[in-house]
Amino acid sequence: MRQFDNSLSRVKNMGKGKAKRGIPSKVEDFNAWYPFIVEAAELVDKRYPIKGMDVWRPYGWRTMKLIDSLTHSEMERTDHEEVNFPLLIPENLLEKENALVARLKRAREEGVDPDDLRDEDEEGGFKKEVYWVKHAGDNELDIPMFLRPTSETAMYTMFPLWIRSHKDLPLKVYQMVNTFRYETKQTRSFIRVREIHFFEAHTAHADEECATRQIEQDLEIVDNLMHELCLPIIKARRPVWDTFPGAWYTIGIDAIMPNGRTLQVASCHHYRDQWAKAFDLTYENLDAQQQHCHQTTYGMSERLLGAIVGMHGDDNGLIMPPAIAPFQVVICPMIRKNSEVDTVAKSEEVAAILKSAGLRVKVDSRDIHAGQKYFDWEIKGVPLRLDIGPRDIENNTAFAARRTGGKEPLSMDNIVEECQRVLSEISDELRVRAKAHTENVVIPLTDLNDVEDGKIYEMPFDGTDSHAETIERTTGLSFLGDSTDPYPEERPCFMSGEMTTRRVILAKTY
């Protein structure tokens, strides 16, 4: 833990408002609190000499891999298969994607069918954001390559080789890889980076209806994951101007941060057959006719961890949801000099019992002051701490301290069941806290000229793009789009007065 001490000393003077131990106040200065906690809790080290490319430290990487494991489980449950595509993509494939995206964007702007437009030399896609590779050793490459910003282009080059008939559908694959985008805005760990730990699922289906059912399944997966992460989210169908140009529609999944801003942590895209036409992705149907596939994508990134840090942490550090805590339980033996009771041996015995039940446990047997141990694990957000001293052993108990607050003795006779109970209660408490925060932050919009900082607004809306532009310009908020949870009964549109059940969400975003 010595390196932690160094990290702490490097950042202890950050921020305006100070909580105890030099940690910036989360409420008073979230923008200082967040980077402090990310480094002090040893999630990443930002000192690598490329901006926006942090080094994952063991504790942070283990947390991220536990999030990944939840995703893996959901993918297996829903019959997705894991793949791994090359990092490099040749330039000519990017040009193909850019032409498609540019054409679809023009079609949307002009209100015409994309098939009625010719490909034109327009900027589109990720061309302005990619990292280029133009040499191999001393040799200039005949065809420059780039590091993947996402994988549609790479995957859809291969899909026509894998799909021949209706028997090959649906095709459902996913991968967890690093993607690279030259982010020119201010970087922020997990939230805005240039090397992204990325999950992406890509599917191909026989028709639009099957692809739509896949989007519904993706949203179910999102709900399951966010339940484990104890994160409140907003699911909204993005407005036309904020839809990925290659998509028929996009559903954004936004986490709510403590300062009232939203953070997009995932997205689902329904492509219809637009990409299939560009990449000649067809199959032979039951009538022996060639038909274009319909496709979807579902993506998430390390932003999930940023949302967890922001939502659950407090002025004492992180609070890890038990499902993804590297150590769900840390045991601190009370070491007394000249004591005949071996508290370390007892702690190791308890740890072995808990580990055999599948819990992630750490015994902190360092010969340092107990308060320092408590601080170290508190800032790292370990959900449950067990103190075991001579008196506890005598009473056949372990003294439990919850990271969310509260202390109680737990019987050694059924320590597994007791720890599982407490961890479940901690998860429930985090969900209750997050829900309460959401209910406090999300409020109805009643006056365009009376918008409060730190709030997210909802309103009935069935107006025009011009109306939406007026609202964004007047309020300084962004349209997140139509909530997937509309109003149960019709209400008058905020701008036009027309009756609608559409619930539109507006917020300041990262």
N, C-alpha and C positions, 0 to 999 in steps of 0.2 A: 504493500500500500504506500510505499514511499513515493512512487511516481505520482500517485493521486495527490499527495501533499504538495508536490511541485506544481501540479496543474492548478490546485486551489490557490496557491500563492501567486501564480501568474495572473489570475483573473479576479482576485478578491476585491480589487478596487473599482470594478466595473459597476456602472449603473448609478442612478441618482438616489432613489429610495433604497435603504439598506434594511434587510431583515437581519436576524441574528447570524452570527458566524460569518459576516461579510457577504452573504448571499444577497444579490439585489432583490428588492421586493417584486414579486410577481404581479401584484395588483397595481403598484405604482409605476413600474417600469418593466413591462413584459419584454420589450425589445432588448433590454440588458439581461434580464433574468434568463431568457431562453438560451443564448449562446454560453452563458456561464454554466448552466446546469449540464448542457450537452457535453462540455469538456470536463467539468469537475466530476461528473458521474462516470467518466471514462468510457463514453460511447464512441467518440471519434477524437482524432487529433487533427486540427485544422492547419498545422504548420507545414504540411507537404508543399513543396515549391511550385504547385500549379493551382491557381485559383479555382475554387469550386470542386476540387477533387480531394476530399478528406480521406484520411486513413482510418479504416475501421479498427477500433481496439477490441481486444477479446470479448469484453463484457457487452459492447454494442453489437458486435457481429453475432454473438450467441443469441442476443435478443432478436435480431433480424432473422436469423435462421429458425428460431422458434415461430415467428410470424409466418415464415415460408412453410414450415411444417403444417400449420393449420391450413394453408392454401393447398398444399399437396394433398391433404386428406380430402378436402372438398373436391378437388379435381378427380381423384380416384373414385369418390362417391358418385360423381356425375359422368363417369366413363370417358374422361379426357386422358390422352396419352402424352407423356413427356417427350420432347425432342430437344435437340440442341443444334442450332444453326450457326454457321461461321460468322465471325465478327465482321469480316470485310465484305463489302458489296461493290461490284464494278460500277463505274460511272454511268454506263449506258442504261443500266436498270433504273438509276435515279432519274434520268431524263424521261424514261417511260412513265414513272410515277408522277413527275412534275407535269407532264402533258395531260395526264388523266385528271389530276387535282385541279389544274388550271381550267380545263374544260368544264368540269363539274361546278366549279365556282362561278364561271361565266353563265352557265345554264341557270343556276340558282338566281343570280342577279338579274338576268333577263327574263326569267319566268318561262323558259322553254325546255323542251326535252333535250337532255345531253346528246342524244344520238343525232340531233339536227345540227350540231355544231362541229366544226373541224378542229383538230388539234392545232394550237397556235403556240408560238414561242413565248410563253409567259412564265413569270416566276411563280412557283407554287411549291407545295410540299415543304420538305425540310432543307432545301438547298442552301439557304442562308445560315443554317445552324450546324452543318456537318463538319467533321474533322477529316481532312484529306490525307491520303497516303499516296505519294507520287514517285517515290524511289524505293527500290529494293537493293540495299547496299549502295554501290556506286552506279547502279543501272536505273535509268529513268523508265518507268513502267509505260508500256504501250497504251494501256487503258488505266487511268488513275482509279483508285479505289477510295472508299470512305468507310469510316467506322459507323456501324448501324445506329441511327437515331431511334428506330423502331424496326419491325421486321416484316411488314406487309410485303415489301418488294422482294426480299429474299425468299420468304415462304411461298408467295404466289407464283414465283418462278418454278418451284418444284411441285406445287399442287397438281398441275395438269399431268405430271408424270405419274402421280399416285392415284388419280381419280379417272376412271374410264366409264364405269356404269353406275346405275342406281345402287348396285350392291356395295359400292365403295362409300356410300353416304349413310349417315352423316360422318364427315371427317372432323374430329375434335382433338386438337393438339395444343400443347402449351409449353412454355419454357421460362426459366428464371435465369436471366443473364444481365450483364451490364450494357447499358446503352449510353451513347455520347451525343450531347447537344451543346453547342457553343452558346451558353446562356450569357447574354450581355448585361443583364440587370444585376443588381447587388445579390451576391450569393449568400445563402443561409443554409446551414447544415440540415440535411434531409428535405428541406422545403424547396430550395432553389439551388441546384448543383449542376455540374457539367458532366460528371460521370454518375449515372443513375442505376441503382439496383432495381431491376425492373421485372415484373411478372406480366406475361401476355399470353392470352388464350386466343386461338384463331380457329374458326369453324367454317365448314362448307356444308350446305344443305340443298335438298332437291328444289325447294321453292320458298317463297316469301313467308308463308305461314310457318314452316318448320324453323326458319331463321328467327322469326318473332318469338316462338316458344323458347328458343335458346336464350334470347335476351331476358325473358321472364325467369329462366333458370339462373342466369347470371345475377340477377337482382336478388334472388333467393340466397345464392352463395354469399353475396355482399352482406345480407342481413345476418347470416350465420357467423361470418367472420367478425363483424362489428359487435355482435353480442359477446363474443369471447374477448374482444379488445375493450369492451365497455365504452364504446365510442358512439355518441349520438351523431347522426348524419342527416343530410338533406339529399334526397334523390330528385333530380329535376331534368326534364327534357329540355335541352339547351335551345335557345331561340335560333332562328335560321342563321343569323349573322355570327353566331358563336358555335355553330356545328362544324365539325371537321369537314372540310370541303369534299373529301372522298366518301362521306357517309350520307345515307338517306336521313338518318337522324342520330343524335348523340344523347345519351343520358349520363349526366355528370353526377358523381357521388362526392359530396362535400362534407368535410368534418367542420365542426364549429370550434374555433379557437377562443381562448379566454378573453381576448380583446375585442370580440365581436366580429372579427373577420372570418371568412370561410377559406378553407384549404381543400382544393380538389385532390382527393386521395385515390380516386379510381374513375374509370369511365367505360361505358359500353357503346359500341357503334354498330348500327345495322346498315350494312352496305348494299342491300338488295343484290342485284347482279351487276353493279357498276364496275367493280374491280374484276369480276370474272370476264366481262367483255374485253377489258383492257389486256388481260393476261391469257385470254383464250381458254378459260377454265370451263369445260363442258363435260357432260356425262350423257350416256345413252339411257333414255328412259324406258319404261315398260313397252312403249310403242315403237321401240328401236329408232327413236329420233334423238338427235343431239340437242341438248338444252343447257343453257348457262346455269351454273350454281348460284345460290344466294349465300352470302357470307356475313359473319359477325366477328367482332373482336371485343375482348374484355381485358383491360389493363389496370395494374396497380403498381405502386412504387414504394420506395423507402419513406415517402411522405407519410405513410401510415405511422411510422415510428415518431416522426415529428409531431403528428397529431396526438399521439399517446403522451409524449413529453409535455406538450402544451396543455392538454385537457386535464390530466391527472396530477401533474406535479404541484408542489406547494413551496412555500418559502424555506422548507428544510431539504428540498431536493425532489427526486423522482418519486412516483408511486407506481410501481409496475403492476398491471393486471396479472393475477396469478397464472393465467394461461400462457403468458409469454415471459414470465420472470426467469432469468437464468438460474437464480436460486429462489425457490419459493419459500424456503425456511432457512434461516441462519441460526446456528446454535452457538451461544457464547458461554463456555464454562467459566464459572467464577473461580479464578485461581487464587488460592490463599496460601501464602507461605507458611510452612510448618504444619499444614493441615494434613491429617491422616486420610482424608477423603479424596479420592482421585476423580475429580470432576471432569477432567479431560476424557478419561476412559469411559465414564458414564455417558458423556456427550457423544462420543464415537459410537457407543452401543445404540443410543437412541437414533442417531443418524442412519446407521445400518438398517434399523427397522423401518424407518421412513423411506429410505431409498428402495428397499425391497418392495414397497407398496407403490413405487413409481414416482415418488416425489423427488424434486431436485433440491438437494440439501448441501449446506456448507457448514463445517465446524470451524469457528474462528478461535484457534488456540494460541494466538499471539500473546506474548507476555507483555501486554501494554495495559494502560488504564481502560477500564470498562467504558468510560464515557467516549473515548476515542473510537472504540469498536462501534458503539452505537451510532456515532456520527458518520463513520465510514459507510455503514450499511443503510443508514437512513437516507443519505444523499443518493445512494444507488437504488433506492426504492424497493428494497426487499420487503415483500408483503408481511411476513411473519418472522419475528425474532423470539427464540426460546432461550431464556437464561436458566442455567442449571448450576446451583451452588450447593454447598454441604447441607443447608437446611432444606432445600428443595428435594435432594436425594432422600433425606430423612423422612420427608413427608410424601415421598413417592409422586412428586409432581414436577412439572417444568413451568416456569413462569413465562407466560406468553405476552408479547407486546405487539399489537397490530400497527402497521404503518399508517393506517387510516385513523388511528387513535383508539385507546382502550387497552386495558391489561387484565389478565385473569390467569389463575393457575389451571393447568391441564393435567389430568391424571395420566401417569405413566402406563397404567394398565391398558388403556385404550388410546394411546398417543396418536396412532394413525388416524382413527376415526375423528378424534378431536381436532387434529390439524386440518384434515379435509373439511370438517365443518367450518372452522374459522376461515379458511381460504375461500370457501364458497360464500360465506357472509361478507368477506372483503370485496369479492367481485360484485355482489349485489349492491353493496354500499357505493362502489364506484359508479355503477349504473344509475343509482338513485341520484347521486350528486350530479352526474353528467346530464341527466334528464331535467333536473331542477334548473341547472344553468341554462339549458336550451330554452326551457319555458320562460325564463327571465329575459333572455336575449331576443327571441323571435317574437315580434309584436306586429299588430296591424299598422299599415300606412294610412294616415288620416289627412296629412297635410304635406304637400311637396316642399314647402318652405320651412317645415319644422321637423328636420331629420336629426336624430340624436346620434352622436358618435358612439360606436360600440354596440349598436343594435342591428339586427337583421329584420327586414320587413317583409310582410306578406300582404297581398291584396288580390281581390278579384279583378281579372283583366281579360278583356276580349277586344282590345283596341288594335290599332294599326302599328306598323313599324315606326311611323312618324310619332305616334303617341309614346311609344317606348323610348325613342330618342329624346323626346322632351323630358320624360321622367329621369332618365340617366343624366342628362345635362343639368337639370335643376337640382337633383338630390346628390349627385356625385357617387351614386350607387350603381352597381352593375346588375343587369338581369341575369339571374341564374337559370331562369326558365320556368316551365310549368312543373309544379310539384307532382310526383307520381301519386300523391295523396290529395285529390281534389276536395273542394268543399262538398259536404253531403247534400246541400241544397243550393239552388241558384241564388246568386247575389248580384247586385248591379255593378257593372264594370266601373272601376275607379275613374276612367277617362270618358268612355262613351255612354255609360248608363245602361247598356245592353245587359240582359240577364245572362249569367254564366256560372258554371261550377269551377272554372279554371282558377287555381290558386298559384299565383306567380310569386316567386321569391326574389328579393333584391338584397344585395349585401356589398360590402367592401371585401375584396378578395386579395389573396396572396398571388 
